Amino acid sequence: MKIAGIIPARYASTRFPGKPLALIKGKTMIRRVYEQALQSQLDAVVVATDDSRIAAEVAAFGGRCVLTDSNHRSGTDRCCEALDLLNTPFEAVVNIQGDEPFIDPEQINLLVQQISRDGIVLASLAKRITDNEELFSPNTVKVVMDKNNNALYFSRHPIPFLRNVERDTWMSKGLFYKHIGIYAYRSETLRQVAGLPVSQLESAESLEQLRWLENGLHIRMAVTTSDNLSIDAPDDLVRAEHFWENRNKNDK
């Protein structure tokens, strides 16, 4: 099975315009994401962008890039167009977040392994929550799974809800997982989900993966022990530099 990694990257971020071109220890964020993805088992890595400045940066470091429409509502839609623009027929796609400059290649490999299995058409990642603040933060998306590790529901609220349990003791009484927002799709499934209309649950939680569940699709979850660092605002660049420095110290 030939699998492409596609990195959606747009310039006009509301909170952080030009984010893919932000420098982290001398390299742009998009370059760092690209180089991490190259270390995985993917057959190809491609940046999908709507901006000529990002395309020029990718070309400058020798990467592969396709220019896509500027009106896509999500990274999934941008990945779908990019898939159609590629000359090589890929049987599956991994949608890699363009704002996670230190993504662990092994996380990508986990998804490659999942999507390569018979009967799995959609896959994503989860990590156990170990911090009480993270559990109750609406910025952390939580997921619950069935016995086969298929997602049952995603929410910005803590799930499952522990009835008659004090909030401060939830971490010791239950098992909770957060969603890591990286996806793998069979190519025909990517085209299918990109064509679905916005659903009721998706609108309520502002989570596009709920649209897929509402339409009867199964999302197989793989559990990772690696944490991710997302860059959402300019202030996060300081955290990114500290993360980079600490990782280099630990590798020595």
DODREN-634011 format. One line per field, with one value per residue (C-alpha): residue in three letters; chain; x negated, z negated, y negated. Coordinates in Angstrom, 3 decimals, padded with zeros to 6 digits. Example, Ala and Ser with C-alpha at 12.3 -4.5 7.8 and 13.67 -1.06 7.14 Angstrom:
// DODREN-634011
residu Ala, Ser
chaine A, A
u -012.300, -013.670
w -007.800, -007.140
v 004.500, 001.060
***
This chain:
// DODREN-634011
residu Met, Lys, Ile, Ala, Gly, Ile, Ile, Pro, Ala, Arg, Tyr, Ala, Ser, Thr, Arg, Phe, Pro, Gly, Lys, Pro, Leu, Ala, Leu, Ile, Lys, Gly, Lys, Thr, Met, Ile, Arg, Arg, Val, Tyr, Glu, Gln, Ala, Leu, Gln, Ser, Gln, Leu, Asp, Ala, Val, Val, Val, Ala, Thr, Asp, Asp, Ser, Arg, Ile, Ala, Ala, Glu, Val, Ala, Ala, Phe, Gly, Gly, Arg, Cys, Val, Leu, Thr, Asp, Ser, Asn, His, Arg, Ser, Gly, Thr, Asp, Arg, Cys, Cys, Glu, Ala, Leu, Asp, Leu, Leu, Asn, Thr, Pro, Phe, Glu, Ala, Val, Val, Asn, Ile, Gln, Gly, Asp, Glu, Pro, Phe, Ile, Asp, Pro, Glu, Gln, Ile, Asn, Leu, Leu, Val, Gln, Gln, Ile, Ser, Arg, Asp, Gly, Ile, Val, Leu, Ala, Ser, Leu, Ala, Lys, Arg, Ile, Thr, Asp, Asn, Glu, Glu, Leu, Phe, Ser, Pro, Asn, Thr, Val, Lys, Val, Val, Met, Asp, Lys, Asn, Asn, Asn, Ala, Leu, Tyr, Phe, Ser, Arg, His, Pro, Ile, Pro, Phe, Leu, Arg, Asn, Val, Glu, Arg, Asp, Thr, Trp, Met, Ser, Lys, Gly, Leu, Phe, Tyr, Lys, His, Ile, Gly, Ile, Tyr, Ala, Tyr, Arg, Ser, Glu, Thr, Leu, Arg, Gln, Val, Ala, Gly, Leu, Pro, Val, Ser, Gln, Leu, Glu, Ser, Ala, Glu, Ser, Leu, Glu, Gln, Leu, Arg, Trp, Leu, Glu, Asn, Gly, Leu, His, Ile, Arg, Met, Ala, Val, Thr, Thr, Ser, Asp, Asn, Leu, Ser, Ile, Asp, Ala, Pro, Asp, Asp, Leu, Val, Arg, Ala, Glu, His, Phe, Trp, Glu, Asn, Arg, Asn, Lys, Asn, Asp, Lys
chaine A, A, A, A, A, A, A, A, A, A, A, A, A, A, A, A, A, A, A, A, A, A, A, A, A, A, A, A, A, A, A, A, A, A, A, A, A, A, A, A, A, A, A, A, A, A, A, A, A, A, A, A, A, A, A, A, A, A, A, A, A, A, A, A, A, A, A, A, A, A, A, A, A, A, A, A, A, A, A, A, A, A, A, A, A, A, A, A, A, A, A, A, A, A, A, A, A, A, A, A, A, A, A, A, A, A, A, A, A, A, A, A, A, A, A, A, A, A, A, A, A, A, A, A, A, A, A, A, A, A, A, A, A, A, A, A, A, A, A, A, A, A, A, A, A, A, A, A, A, A, A, A, A, A, A, A, A, A, A, A, A, A, A, A, A, A, A, A, A, A, A, A, A, A, A, A, A, A, A, A, A, A, A, A, A, A, A, A, A, A, A, A, A, A, A, A, A, A, A, A, A, A, A, A, A, A, A, A, A, A, A, A, A, A, A, A, A, A, A, A, A, A, A, A, A, A, A, A, A, A, A, A, A, A, A, A, A, A, A, A, A, A, A, A, A, A, A, A, A, A, A, A
u 000.000, -001.380, -000.707, -001.290, -001.750, -000.067, -000.744, 001.986, 000.451, 002.278, 000.881, 003.985, 004.332, 006.578, 004.487, 001.089, 000.810, -002.145, -002.526, -004.116, -006.976, -007.696, -011.287, -012.119, -015.844, -016.758, -014.252, -010.715, -007.944, -006.813, -010.344, -010.547, -007.214, -008.320, -011.661, -010.021, -007.556, -010.403, -011.725, -008.539, -007.452, -005.485, -006.099, -005.936, -005.558, -003.799, -002.844, 000.585, 000.833, 002.797, -000.079, -003.002, -005.279, -004.867, -005.331, -008.551, -009.891, -009.148, -010.907, -013.897, -014.551, -013.928, -010.463, -007.458, -004.453, -001.112, 000.919, 004.541, 007.659, 007.793, 011.438, 011.190, 013.081, 010.656, 007.317, 009.198, 010.645, 007.208, 005.724, 008.429, 007.620, 003.888, 004.455, 006.198, 003.352, 000.636, -000.427, -001.062, 001.983, 001.836, 004.103, 004.084, 003.228, 001.951, 003.055, 000.173, 000.766, -001.389, -001.703, -003.395, -007.086, -008.355, -005.855, -007.234, -007.730, -006.632, -003.186, -002.945, -004.117, -001.354, 001.201, -000.523, -000.227, 003.448, 004.598, 002.733, 004.929, 007.938, 011.223, 009.765, 010.656, 010.051, 007.567, 006.313, 004.363, 005.150, 002.963, 003.811, 004.470, 002.400, 003.048, 006.228, 006.066, 005.797, 008.753, 011.069, 009.699, 012.079, 008.988, 008.125, 010.334, 011.228, 012.174, 013.855, 013.384, 015.076, 013.371, 011.949, 010.416, 012.954, 013.918, 017.364, 017.364, 015.127, 015.810, 014.296, 015.845, 014.340, 015.684, 016.762, 018.539, 017.916, 021.157, 020.973, 017.191, 015.444, 013.732, 010.346, 010.338, 011.363, 007.821, 007.530, 011.006, 011.179, 009.288, 009.274, 007.781, 007.131, 007.312, 004.135, 005.326, 003.574, 005.594, 005.089, 007.686, 008.052, 008.107, 011.723, 012.737, 010.947, 012.954, 016.124, 015.659, 014.607, 017.958, 020.120, 022.161, 021.495, 023.364, 025.244, 022.709, 019.818, 021.406, 022.075, 018.517, 016.639, 015.007, 015.106, 014.494, 017.976, 019.373, 017.721, 019.120, 022.607, 022.405, 021.629, 017.880, 015.562, 012.411, 009.817, 007.773, 004.172, 002.747, -000.510, -002.709, -004.312, -002.996, -002.653, -003.406, -001.075, -001.845, 001.388, 000.151, -003.158, -003.752, -003.924, -007.214, -008.998, -007.627, -008.722, -012.297, -012.399, -010.989, -013.699, -016.465, -015.249, -014.883, -018.423, -019.765, -017.975, -019.347, -022.947
w 000.000, 001.010, -001.647, -001.358, -004.217, -003.457, -005.572, -005.186, -005.701, -005.222, -005.724, -006.938, -010.445, -012.577, -015.745, -014.079, -010.461, -008.628, -011.253, -008.932, -008.244, -011.907, -012.869, -015.578, -016.260, -012.755, -010.812, -009.729, -011.393, -008.117, -007.485, -010.927, -010.420, -006.976, -008.200, -011.058, -008.631, -006.339, -009.164, -009.143, -006.987, -004.555, -000.841, -000.185, -002.097, -000.518, -001.775, -000.668, -000.834, 000.614, 000.351, 002.700, -000.202, -001.904, 001.428, 002.008, -001.433, -000.811, 002.556, 000.915, -001.449, 001.289, 000.243, 002.326, 002.418, 004.187, 004.369, 003.301, 003.127, 000.439, -000.502, -002.138, -005.428, -006.962, -006.594, -005.554, -002.533, -001.628, -001.858, 000.451, 003.148, 002.743, 003.195, 006.501, 007.624, 007.061, 010.070, 008.070, 007.065, 003.281, 001.530, -001.787, -003.243, -006.637, -007.461, -009.458, -011.424, -010.108, -013.531, -015.384, -014.576, -016.713, -015.849, -016.666, -013.458, -015.436, -015.819, -012.040, -011.828, -014.218, -011.799, -008.790, -010.524, -011.375, -007.945, -006.276, -008.038, -006.351, -007.250, -008.671, -006.601, -009.169, -012.034, -014.604, -017.877, -021.572, -024.628, -028.254, -030.246, -033.417, -034.331, -036.048, -034.436, -030.983, -031.700, -032.386, -029.728, -026.771, -024.598, -025.111, -023.052, -024.845, -023.298, -024.533, -022.719, -022.479, -023.254, -019.709, -020.062, -017.740, -018.785, -020.347, -020.874, -021.043, -023.321, -024.775, -028.106, -030.246, -029.143, -030.581, -033.234, -036.740, -038.642, -042.372, -042.252, -043.411, -040.564, -042.315, -042.481, -038.901, -037.809, -040.459, -039.809, -036.022, -032.792, -030.323, -026.890, -024.855, -021.103, -019.115, -015.957, -013.256, -010.893, -008.364, -005.699, -002.841, 000.249, 001.136, -002.475, -002.410, 000.663, -001.057, -004.291, -002.416, -000.642, -003.759, -004.955, -008.394, -011.023, -014.186, -016.621, -014.681, -014.991, -018.702, -019.655, -016.704, -015.967, -012.381, -013.330, -014.872, -011.360, -010.367, -013.356, -012.726, -009.206, -010.420, -009.818, -012.268, -013.478, -014.787, -017.598, -018.325, -021.723, -021.809, -024.783, -023.066, -023.729, -021.070, -021.085, -018.983, -018.020, -018.193, -018.942, -018.770, -022.502, -021.907, -020.040, -023.369, -024.560, -021.278, -021.743, -025.298, -024.045, -021.365, -023.851, -026.396, -023.770, -022.529, -026.091, -026.631, -023.367, -024.370
v 000.000, -003.405, -006.051, -009.788, -012.198, -015.524, -018.601, -021.261, -024.723, -028.016, -031.480, -033.342, -031.935, -034.173, -033.871, -033.622, -034.868, -033.358, -030.627, -028.000, -030.432, -031.197, -030.411, -027.883, -027.678, -028.767, -026.641, -027.447, -025.499, -023.937, -022.696, -021.109, -019.311, -018.148, -016.833, -014.935, -013.343, -012.254, -010.071, -007.957, -005.005, -007.189, -006.735, -010.494, -013.762, -016.751, -020.220, -021.438, -025.228, -028.128, -030.600, -031.218, -032.278, -028.901, -027.121, -029.068, -028.098, -024.415, -024.611, -026.329, -023.423, -020.846, -019.719, -018.764, -021.093, -021.545, -024.752, -024.344, -026.501, -029.197, -028.541, -025.129, -024.856, -022.330, -020.611, -017.475, -019.265, -020.640, -017.133, -015.845, -018.400, -017.756, -014.021, -014.696, -016.992, -014.389, -012.371, -009.198, -007.104, -006.735, -004.245, -006.129, -009.530, -010.662, -014.215, -015.718, -018.902, -021.745, -023.380, -020.494, -021.027, -018.157, -015.446, -012.009, -009.960, -006.895, -008.460, -008.646, -005.024, -003.992, -005.411, -003.840, -000.469, -001.021, -002.190, 000.690, 003.248, 004.795, 003.154, -000.068, -003.129, -005.898, -006.063, -008.545, -008.735, -009.013, -009.540, -008.921, -012.095, -012.363, -015.999, -017.212, -020.657, -019.114, -016.841, -019.781, -022.131, -022.723, -023.147, -019.474, -017.186, -013.966, -010.622, -007.437, -004.130, -000.759, 002.566, 002.675, -000.822, -002.412, -005.942, -006.242, -010.004, -013.060, -016.015, -019.137, -018.090, -015.334, -011.959, -009.630, -011.706, -010.332, -010.699, -011.454, -011.806, -014.960, -016.786, -016.786, -012.976, -012.153, -011.345, -008.616, -007.194, -006.989, -006.421, -009.318, -009.864, -012.970, -013.041, -013.693, -015.459, -013.479, -011.278, -008.503, -007.796, -005.377, -007.589, -006.786, -007.522, -010.880, -011.842, -010.648, -012.616, -015.766, -015.707, -015.351, -018.361, -019.862, -017.838, -018.757, -017.301, -018.820, -022.258, -021.791, -020.798, -022.358, -018.984, -017.734, -014.101, -013.996, -014.457, -011.203, -009.328, -010.731, -009.344, -005.839, -005.717, -003.954, -005.726, -003.268, -004.809, -003.869, -004.796, -006.736, -007.561, -010.570, -014.057, -016.738, -020.443, -022.582, -026.169, -028.146, -031.670, -033.608, -033.101, -029.335, -029.795, -030.250, -026.900, -025.343, -026.546, -025.184, -021.877, -021.704, -022.490, -019.929, -017.213, -017.819, -017.616, -014.303, -012.887, -013.544
***
